[in-house]
Protein backbone atom coordinates (compact mmCIF):
# COMPACT_ATOMS: atom_id res chain seq x y z
CA UNK A 1 0.00 0.00 0.00
CA UNK A 2 2.87 2.38 0.80
CA UNK A 3 4.42 1.72 -2.60
CA UNK A 4 1.22 2.63 -4.41
CA UNK A 5 0.87 5.75 -2.28
CA UNK A 6 4.47 6.77 -3.10
CA UNK A 7 3.87 6.33 -6.83
CA UNK A 8 0.58 8.25 -6.73
CA UNK A 9 2.05 11.10 -4.68
CA UNK A 10 5.01 11.33 -7.06
CA UNK A 11 2.65 11.58 -10.01
CA UNK A 12 0.36 14.05 -8.22
CA UNK A 13 3.19 16.44 -7.34
CA UNK A 14 4.58 16.22 -10.88
CA UNK A 15 1.11 16.99 -12.27
CA UNK A 16 0.76 20.03 -10.01
CA UNK A 17 4.18 21.33 -11.00
CA UNK A 18 3.49 20.75 -14.70
CA UNK A 19 0.21 22.67 -14.53
CA UNK A 20 2.07 25.54 -12.88
CA UNK A 21 4.74 25.48 -15.58
CA UNK A 22 2.05 25.21 -18.24
CA UNK A 23 0.14 28.21 -16.94
CA UNK A 24 3.14 30.41 -17.69
CA UNK A 25 2.75 29.82 -21.43
CA UNK A 26 -1.03 30.38 -21.33
CA UNK A 27 -2.29 27.19 -23.05
CA UNK A 28 -6.01 26.64 -23.62
CA UNK A 29 -7.86 25.50 -20.49
CA UNK A 30 -8.76 22.21 -22.19
CA UNK A 31 -5.04 21.30 -22.29
CA UNK A 32 -4.43 21.39 -18.52
CA UNK A 33 -5.90 17.96 -17.67
CA UNK A 34 -3.77 16.37 -20.38
CA UNK A 35 -0.63 18.20 -19.25
CA UNK A 36 -1.29 16.86 -15.75
CA UNK A 37 -1.89 13.31 -17.01
CA UNK A 38 1.28 13.33 -19.11
CA UNK A 39 3.42 14.72 -16.29
CA UNK A 40 2.02 12.30 -13.72
CA UNK A 41 2.43 9.30 -16.00
CA UNK A 42 5.94 10.19 -17.12
CA UNK A 43 7.25 11.13 -13.71
CA UNK A 44 5.67 8.08 -12.05
CA UNK A 45 7.19 5.86 -14.75
CA UNK A 46 10.63 7.35 -14.11
CA UNK A 47 10.15 6.95 -10.35
CA UNK A 48 9.18 3.28 -10.76
CA UNK A 49 12.07 2.54 -13.09
CA UNK A 50 14.59 4.14 -10.75
CA UNK A 51 13.15 2.84 -7.48
CA UNK A 52 11.99 -0.65 -8.37
CA UNK A 53 13.80 -1.39 -11.62
CA UNK A 54 17.25 -0.20 -10.59
CA UNK A 55 17.51 1.93 -13.75
CA UNK A 56 19.75 5.00 -13.71
CA UNK A 57 18.25 8.50 -13.91
CA UNK A 58 19.40 9.09 -17.50
CA UNK A 59 17.81 5.95 -18.97
CA UNK A 60 14.69 6.32 -16.85
CA UNK A 61 14.32 9.92 -18.04
CA UNK A 62 14.59 8.79 -21.66
CA UNK A 63 11.78 6.25 -21.18
CA UNK A 64 9.61 8.75 -19.29
CA UNK A 65 10.14 11.44 -21.94
CA UNK A 66 9.23 8.92 -24.64
CA UNK A 67 6.00 8.15 -22.79
CA UNK A 68 5.22 11.86 -22.50
CA UNK A 69 6.09 12.50 -26.16
CA UNK A 70 3.94 9.62 -27.37
CA UNK A 71 1.05 10.72 -25.20
CA UNK A 72 1.32 14.27 -26.48
CA UNK A 73 1.00 13.05 -30.08
CA UNK A 74 -2.28 11.33 -29.26
CA UNK A 75 -3.62 13.96 -26.84
CA UNK A 76 -2.64 16.84 -29.12
CA UNK A 77 -5.11 15.65 -31.71
CA UNK A 78 -7.83 15.34 -29.08
CA UNK A 79 -7.16 18.74 -27.48
CA UNK A 80 -6.49 20.35 -30.86
CA UNK A 81 -3.25 22.07 -29.88
CA UNK A 82 0.42 21.51 -30.75
CA UNK A 83 2.35 18.74 -29.05
CA UNK A 84 4.79 21.20 -27.52
CA UNK A 85 1.98 22.84 -25.55
CA UNK A 86 1.46 19.49 -23.85
CA UNK A 87 4.89 17.94 -23.53
CA UNK A 88 7.10 20.88 -22.54
CA UNK A 89 5.27 21.63 -19.25
CA UNK A 90 5.02 17.88 -18.58
CA UNK A 91 8.79 17.47 -18.98
CA UNK A 92 9.81 20.39 -16.78
CA UNK A 93 9.27 18.61 -13.43
CA UNK A 94 11.84 16.04 -14.57
CA UNK A 95 14.64 18.58 -15.03
CA UNK A 96 17.40 17.49 -12.63
CA UNK A 97 17.50 20.58 -10.42
CA UNK A 98 19.51 18.96 -7.63
CA UNK A 99 22.29 17.92 -9.99
CA UNK A 100 22.34 21.35 -11.65
CA UNK A 101 22.50 23.04 -8.25
CA UNK A 102 25.34 20.78 -7.14
CA UNK A 103 27.20 21.54 -10.38
CA UNK A 104 27.07 25.29 -9.79
CA UNK A 105 27.83 24.89 -6.08
CA UNK A 106 30.89 22.74 -6.85
CA UNK A 107 32.08 25.31 -9.37
CA UNK A 108 31.82 28.10 -6.81
CA UNK A 109 33.55 26.01 -4.16
CA UNK A 110 36.26 25.06 -6.66
CA UNK A 111 37.09 28.72 -7.21
CA UNK A 112 36.78 29.45 -3.51
CA UNK A 113 39.24 26.71 -2.56
CA UNK A 114 41.52 27.05 -5.56
CA UNK A 115 44.57 27.50 -3.34
CA UNK A 116 44.18 23.96 -1.94
CA UNK A 117 44.91 21.34 -4.63
CA UNK A 118 43.17 18.49 -2.80
CA UNK A 119 39.95 20.41 -2.14
CA UNK A 120 40.05 21.87 -5.65
CA UNK A 121 40.31 18.47 -7.28
CA UNK A 122 37.42 17.14 -5.16
CA UNK A 123 35.16 20.00 -6.18
CA UNK A 124 36.24 19.74 -9.80
CA UNK A 125 35.40 16.04 -9.80
CA UNK A 126 31.97 16.74 -8.25
CA UNK A 127 31.34 19.48 -10.77
CA UNK A 128 32.14 17.24 -13.72
CA UNK A 129 30.04 14.37 -12.38
CA UNK A 130 26.97 16.49 -11.58
CA UNK A 131 27.31 18.47 -14.80
CA UNK A 132 27.49 15.29 -16.85
CA UNK A 133 24.39 13.88 -15.16
CA UNK A 134 22.49 17.17 -15.63
CA UNK A 135 23.43 17.45 -19.29
CA UNK A 136 22.69 13.78 -19.99
CA UNK A 137 19.25 13.90 -18.39
CA UNK A 138 18.33 17.10 -20.23
CA UNK A 139 19.54 15.64 -23.52
CA UNK A 140 17.59 12.42 -22.99
CA UNK A 141 14.45 14.38 -22.10
CA UNK A 142 14.72 16.24 -25.39
CA UNK A 143 15.45 13.08 -27.40
CA UNK A 144 12.72 11.03 -25.74
CA UNK A 145 10.07 13.68 -26.29
CA UNK A 146 10.94 14.22 -29.96
CA UNK A 147 11.42 10.64 -31.12
CA UNK A 148 7.63 9.97 -31.18
CA UNK A 149 7.24 12.76 -33.74
CA UNK A 150 9.43 10.78 -36.12
CA UNK A 151 8.00 7.37 -35.25
CA UNK A 152 4.39 8.56 -35.53
CA UNK A 153 5.04 10.91 -38.42
CA UNK A 154 1.64 10.63 -40.10
CA UNK A 155 -0.27 11.29 -36.90
CA UNK A 156 2.03 14.14 -35.82
CA UNK A 157 1.87 15.77 -39.28
CA UNK A 158 -1.90 15.51 -39.38
CA UNK A 159 -2.05 17.74 -36.29
CA UNK A 160 0.22 20.36 -37.79
CA UNK A 161 -1.13 20.50 -41.31
CA UNK A 162 -4.83 19.86 -40.84
CA UNK A 163 -4.82 16.76 -43.05
CA UNK A 164 -6.84 13.76 -42.03
CA UNK A 165 -5.14 10.93 -40.13
CA UNK A 166 -5.38 7.65 -42.01
N, C-alpha and C positions, 0 to 999 in steps of 0.2 A: 504494500500500500504506500509506503514511504517513497519507493522508487517512482511510482506513477505520479505521486504528488510533486516530486522533484521535477519530473519531465514536464508536467502541466504548468508548474510555476515558471520554469525556464521559458516555455513557449509564451505564457501570458506576459511576462515582463518584456520579452522581445517584441511582442505584438504592440504593447503600449509604447515602447520606445520608437518602433517603426511608424506608428501613427503620428507621434510627435514630430519625427523627422519628415514625414510626408506632408504634414500641415504647413511646413515652411514653404514648400513649392506650390501650394494651393491647388491640389488635384480636385477633380469633381468629388462630391460627397459619396457618390456611389462606389468610388474606388477604395475608400477606407476599410471596409470589411475585408476586401481581398488583399490589401496590403498587410493587414493584421494576420490573416490566414497564412499568407506566404511567409511572413517573418516568423510566426510561431512554428510552422512546419519545418522551415529550414533550420532555425536555431535549435529546435528540439532534436532534429535529426543529427546535427553536429554534436550536441550534448550527449546523445545516446552513443554515437560512434566513439567519442572520446572517452566516455565514462565506462561503458559496458563492452565496447568493441576493442579498446586498447589502440585506437587509431590516433595518429598525431594530429595536431591542430591544423596543419596545412592540408593534409589529405581530407580530413573531415570537413574543412571549409570548402574545398572543391566540390565535394558531394552535395553539401548543403546549398551552395550557390547554384549548382546544376538543378537541384529540386526547385529552387526559387525561380530560376530562369525558365524552366519548363512550365511551371505553373503560371508564370506571367504571360507566356505565349497563349495558353488556353483561356486564362481569365481576361486578358486584354481584349479578346474578341467579344467576350460576354459583357464587359464593362464599357466597351467601345472607347478605349483610350490606349495610347502607346504603351508598349511593354515597359519602357523605362520609368514611366509614372508609377508602375507597380513594383518593379524589382529594385530600384535604387533605394527607396526608403526601407524596403525589407532587408536589404543587405547591410545597411549601416549599423545595426546593432551587433553585427559580427566583426566589425573592424577591431583589430587587436589593440585596444587602447592601453592596456597594461604594458604590453611589450614596447609600444611606441614611447610611452612615458619612461620606461626603464632605459630605453635607448638614449633619449635626451638627457636623462639624469646621469647616466654613465659618461656621456660626453662632457657634461659640465664638471663632474667630479674628476674626470681625466685631466681637464685643463687646470682644475683647482689643485690637484696633487701632482702636477707635472714634474716637480722637483724630486719626487720619490719614484725611482724606476719600478720598484715592486708594486706599489699602489697603482701607478700609471698603467702598467701592463695588465693588472687585474681589471681596471675600469675599461681599458681598451678592448679586452677580450669580452667583457659583458656587453659593451656597446655593439660590437660586431655580431655577437650571438643574437641579441634582442633585435637589432636592426635587420638581420637576415630573416628572422621569424616574421617580423612585421611586414617586410617587403614581400615575402613568400605568400603569406596569408592574403594580403591585398591583391597580389597578382592572381592567385587562385580564385579569389572571389570574382574578379573581373572575367577570367577565363570561363569559370563555371557558369556564370550568368549569361555569357554571350554564345557559348557553344550551342544551346538549344535553338538559337536563331538560324544557325547553319544546318542543324539536323532537321529542323521542322521548317524548312525554307518556305514551302508553299503556304503553310498556315500563317507564318510570320509575315510574309509578303502580302497576304490577303488582307491583313489588318492595315498595313501601311498604304496600300494602293486602292483599296475599295473593291478589288475583284472578289469574286465568289470562291470560297474554299471548296475544293473538289474532294 
